[in-house]
Amino acid sequence: MSESPYERTGPVITLQDVWASYDQGDVLESIDLEIYDRQLVALIGPNGGGKTTLLRVLLGLLAPKRGEVRILGQRVERARRAIGYVPQEIRFDSDFPVSAWEVARMGRLGRRGLLRPFNSEDETIVADALRRTGALHLRRRPIGELSGGERQRVYIARALAVEPRVLLLDEPLSNVDPEARSAIIELLPGLSQQMAIIMSSHDVGSILPHVHRVGYLNRRLVYYGAPQQAPEAIRGTFACPVDMDSEQCPCAVCTAAAQSQEALP
Amino acid sequence: MIEALQFAFMRHALVAGLLVSVACGIVGTLVVLRRIVFLSGGIAHAAYGGVGLGFYLGMDPLIGAVGFSLIAALAMGLVELRSRQRADTVIGALWAIGMATGIILLDFTVGYKADLMSYLFGSILAVPVRYLWWMAGLNVLIIALVVLFFKELLATSFDETFAVTRNVPVEGIHLTMVCMIALAVVMMMRVVGLIMVIALLTMPAAIAVQWIKSVKRAMVLAMLLSAFFSVTGLWLSYSLNLTSGAAIILVAGFSYLVSLSLYKLWPVSAPREEPADAATA
């Protein structure tokens, strides 16, 4: 699973010498990156290493200080209509009177535009997105009354309702219950057959067998390539979800690490 | 109360209370959801500068208040968008500057100024008929704006960052919102007064949001509650010879505290979850 068969079609995301900073200084330094259609890319790295910042740059929420970002051959602001986004966290009052359905339908805003109401096509697409994430049965419930995992499924459905060609997920596996975690992990490989996916995560262990590329960010892109070919120091950061001795552990992280160890000369 | 309606001023007061409830329900719900109560308070108090300007220039204070509160709303809205870390400080400053401007302009105004207190503390019993037409017109404008931009208002209230990624003109929607607050404030200033506007704007909506899990329905309930508070406050003020604006606010405040207590005791339970396989579009 290290190669995406779509690399010959040209990259959907290109970053050339991208620098980004906040008031306190540079957070991304000289990032060069090409991501292809139907690639599942995991961004890993330490806290403050720039994972979320890179996603913000890709969304056009933070303008790069230097360098160029092209998505689907266009500037970010123009390409944004085709980008689905699942944030790490949304802060809202628990009594905010909005249903899971209304939240998922917000994904259609970019397609509909101002002064045009949602139509039956939007309803069908939103229902399908909720069905794919296993959240259709939650649609009438207030978003504030859902568990972290249920909410995450609704947010992924909202991103899918965009009909994206690029899906950005910021720590989708954090703060979710084991059941939702399994559901999200099962969902991603199927989605990556239809779009490029960039997922930031502290723990890519469970999804590792399906990941085409791993990017290790620590201000700079220290490593970008197939997970199996990553230097040992980086492979060690593919957190083991089972947390056992790696020689005995049956988890995907340790299995992949053992396999790549054997493959190394 | 019925016998009181034989007086034209009471009928006008009742209509004013009902008209103001429409704006209160719609705008108040959005204010509560977007957590911009402080900004709304700033706009309400700054509007006093417009009242002072109206008196000073010898024109209708209502026109001065509309213009001044719209300018103050846009200034505060822009401050909140551009410098969020210090926005509350700047809004607090604009709040005070607006009021002080009104007071100073009134100092320079020659002639009788007894009507001033009615703008600060409300005077629903002295609402002229032309003012009712203004209120109706502003209601139509507010309803039209909310109907046109409802999905954008909802999305930016819930998750502004996501709305940006959908190319929603977030700044434009925010500025539209603060202009609606300014219009609602002007409508309410003769009913409860600029000082207490914020209470009537937020308390019916805060009650509604506690019990209703749909924004549209919460707006309707907030309208009905606002109308109930206005009519009840008016009746109390007539029966007990109280200041009407303060009576309306006390009814609203007492109801809010009761609602808050009841909600703590019996929070609204979520609708039952449907079985996953039974769910269809």
Interface residues (C-beta under 8 A of the other chain):
Chain A: L59 G60 L61 E77 R80 R81 I83 Y85 P87 I90 F92 D93 D95 F96 P97 V98 S99 E102 V103 M106 G107 L109 G110 R112 L114 L115 P117 F118 E123 T124 A127 D128 R131 G134 L136 H137 L138 R139 R140 R141 P142 E145 R158 V162
Chain B: L33 R35 L148 F149 K151 E152 L154 A155 S157 F158 D159 T161 F162 A163 V164 T165 R166 N167 V168 P169 V209 Q210 I212 K213 S214 V215 R217 A218 A270 P271 E273 E274 P275 A276 A278 A279 T280 A281
